[in-house]
């Protein structure tokens, strides 16, 4: 395991602190309104932000899923965390800034995040086929 540099540590701490702040706000909203879907999704958002920050510190480690030939590839763990954060943030923003019903917000977020994930899956499959074709 490598030792992270100061910038990595600083960014990791900022993400963890941001996650704790979001989590604190979400828990305070849950205490006021335990049935609030936005507050529950905000808790998930906070956990995702903290996990993404902690994941940043391990990005340089040997990842068995990461292709060593292409240093620009992103691990599956990072992609899933990023997609979860985007989905939760999108849901929270849609629900707090408009009168959109929860089911419609969920559908919109699933479609947007799902399209991005589908595109990445298709790109990886194409990249795997190219070396075998040549």
Buried (B, 14 or more C-beta within 10 A) or exposed (E): EEEBEEEBEEBBEEBBEBBBEBBEBBBEBBEEEEEBBBBBBBBBBBBBBBBBBBBBBBBEEEBEEBEEEEEEBEBEBBBBBBBBBBBBBBBBEBBEEEEBEEEEBBEBBEEBBEEBEEEBEEEEEEEEEEEEEE
